[in-house]
């Protein structure tokens, strides 16, 4: 269980640095993936029309496009990926779906998400199957924390097949160290994760 009040004291997180290759992007967006679960059903409890949301590591947009629909034309999705090929694929899919005008998608550096301009303007962030691929968890999470408004939330989900409960606990502990508060343990059938919040001042 992930405690909801105090930071978790566990070993430092594993930093594999492995990144999903760009050639796998189209496979991750294959329509039959919906048989494993609806992105809209997963995301809708955390998104409202008009919100500005952040999605680091979007790949070619499996979750990005549903997020864009959920935030409505009045909202915005800020998507940052390390691989330009992933960003190009995301933009192509978004344009085809008529959603590109709601999405700010760009490539970023390995140690910089490139979101300084969004400081304290993000309502919610979504780290879905991404954090275990990041070499420096603390720097990465600190950038997300800085981008969120006070009271903004972060949904952290990892795949059970790749990330152990112990590793997730380490990731959550790192998030607590940069200032996040744990709201709840969450986890659909194939994921394990936590809902985190940037506390009000």
C-alpha positions in Angstrom: 0.0 0.0 0.0 1.1 3.6 -0.7 0.5 5.8 2.3 -1.5 8.9 1.6 0.0 11.3 4.1 3.7 10.8 4.7 6.5 10.4 2.1 7.7 6.9 1.4 11.1 6.0 2.6 12.5 3.5 0.1 15.7 3.0 -1.9 16.5 5.4 -4.7 14.6 4.6 -7.9 16.0 2.5 -10.7 17.3 4.7 -13.5 17.4 2.5 -16.6 17.4 5.3 -19.2 15.7 2.9 -21.7 13.5 4.7 -24.1 10.7 3.2 -26.3 12.0 3.3 -29.9 10.3 5.5 -32.4 9.5 2.5 -34.7 7.2 1.2 -32.0 5.1 4.4 -32.0 2.5 3.2 -34.6 2.2 -0.1 -32.8 1.4 1.6 -29.5 -1.5 3.5 -31.3 -2.9 0.4 -33.0 -6.8 0.5 -32.6 -7.0 -3.0 -31.2 -5.2 -1.7 -28.1 -8.6 -0.4 -27.1 -9.5 -4.0 -26.2 -7.2 -3.6 -23.3 -8.9 -0.5 -22.0 -10.3 2.8 -23.1 -8.0 5.9 -22.8 -11.0 8.1 -22.3 -12.3 6.0 -19.4 -8.9 6.0 -17.7 -8.4 9.8 -18.1 -11.9 11.3 -17.8 -12.0 11.3 -13.9 -9.0 13.7 -13.9 -9.8 16.0 -16.8 -12.4 18.7 -17.3 -13.2 21.0 -20.3 -11.0 24.0 -20.4 -8.1 22.5 -18.5 -4.4 22.8 -19.5 -2.8 19.5 -19.1 0.8 18.2 -19.5 1.8 14.8 -21.0 5.5 14.1 -21.0 6.5 11.1 -23.2 3.3 11.0 -25.3 4.8 8.9 -28.1 2.5 9.2 -31.1 -0.5 10.3 -29.0 -2.4 7.2 -27.7 -3.4 9.3 -24.7 -2.8 12.7 -26.1 -5.7 12.7 -28.6 -8.2 11.5 -25.9 -6.9 14.2 -23.6 -7.4 16.8 -26.4 -11.0 15.7 -26.8 -11.6 15.9 -23.0 -10.1 19.4 -22.5 -12.4 20.6 -25.3 -11.5 23.5 -27.7 -11.1 25.8 -24.7 -8.3 23.6 -23.2 -4.8 22.7 -24.1 -2.5 19.7 -24.1 1.2 20.3 -23.7 3.0 17.2 -25.0 6.8 16.8 -24.9 8.8 13.8 -26.2 12.5 13.1 -26.5 12.2 11.7 -30.0 11.3 14.1 -32.9 9.9 11.1 -34.9 7.3 10.5 -32.1 6.3 14.2 -32.1 5.9 14.2 -35.9 3.7 11.1 -35.7 1.6 12.6 -32.9 1.1 15.8 -35.0 0.1 13.8 -38.0 -2.5 11.8 -36.1 -3.8 15.0 -34.3 -4.2 16.9 -37.6 -6.0 13.9 -39.1 -8.4 13.9 -36.1 -8.9 17.7 -36.2 -7.3 18.2 -32.8 -3.9 19.8 -33.6 -5.0 23.3 -32.6 -5.5 22.0 -29.0 -2.1 20.4 -28.7 1.3 22.1 -28.1 3.6 19.2 -29.1 7.4 19.6 -29.3 10.6 17.6 -28.9 12.6 18.1 -25.7 16.1 17.5 -24.5 17.0 14.5 -22.4 17.4 16.6 -19.2 14.9 19.4 -20.0 11.2 19.0 -20.8 11.2 22.5 -22.3 8.2 23.7 -20.3 9.5 26.7 -18.4 7.0 28.9 -20.1 4.2 26.9 -18.6 5.3 27.5 -15.0 2.4 27.2 -12.6 -0.1 27.2 -15.5 -0.7 23.4 -15.8 -3.9 22.0 -14.1 -3.0 18.3 -14.4 -0.1 16.2 -15.6 -0.1 12.6 -16.8 2.9 10.3 -16.5 1.7 7.1 -18.1 4.3 4.3 -18.6 7.1 6.9 -18.8 8.9 7.5 -15.5 10.7 4.2 -15.4 12.4 5.2 -18.7 13.8 8.5 -17.3 17.4 8.6 -16.1 17.0 11.4 -13.6 13.7 11.0 -11.8 14.2 14.0 -9.4 15.0 16.6 -12.1 12.1 15.3 -14.3 9.6 15.4 -11.5 10.8 18.8 -10.3 10.1 20.3 -13.7 6.6 18.9 -13.7 6.1 20.2 -10.1 7.2 23.7 -11.2 4.8 23.6 -14.2 1.7 22.7 -12.1 -0.4 25.3 -10.4 -0.9 25.0 -6.7 -3.5 22.3 -6.2 -2.6 20.8 -9.6 -2.4 17.0 -9.8 -0.1 14.4 -11.3 -1.4 10.9 -12.3 1.6 8.5 -12.3 0.9 5.1 -13.8 3.4 2.3 -14.6 2.8 -1.0 -16.4 2.8 -4.0 -14.0 4.7 -6.1 -16.5 7.7 -3.8 -16.5 7.6 -2.0 -13.1 7.5 -3.7 -9.7 5.6 -2.4 -6.7 8.9 -1.6 -5.1 10.1 0.5 -8.0 6.8 2.4 -8.1 7.2 3.1 -4.4 10.6 4.6 -5.1 9.2 6.8 -7.8 6.5 8.0 -5.5 9.1 8.7 -2.8 11.1 10.8 -5.2 8.0 12.7 -6.1 7.4 13.4 -2.4 10.9 14.7 -2.1 10.3 17.4 -4.8 7.2 18.5 -3.0 4.3 16.3 -4.2 1.7 15.0 -1.7 0.2 11.5 -2.2 -3.5 11.6 -2.6 -4.3 8.0 -3.3 -3.0 4.8 -4.7 -4.5 4.0 -8.1 -4.2 1.3 -10.6 -6.4 -0.1 -13.4 -6.0 -3.8 -14.2 -2.7 -3.6 -16.0 -1.2 -0.6 -14.2 0.0 0.4 -10.8 0.3 4.0 -9.8 -0.6 7.0 -7.6 -2.4 10.3 -7.7 -0.2 13.1 -6.5 -0.9 16.8 -5.8 1.1 20.0 -5.6 -0.1 21.3 -2.3 -1.7 24.8 -2.0 0.7 27.3 -0.5 
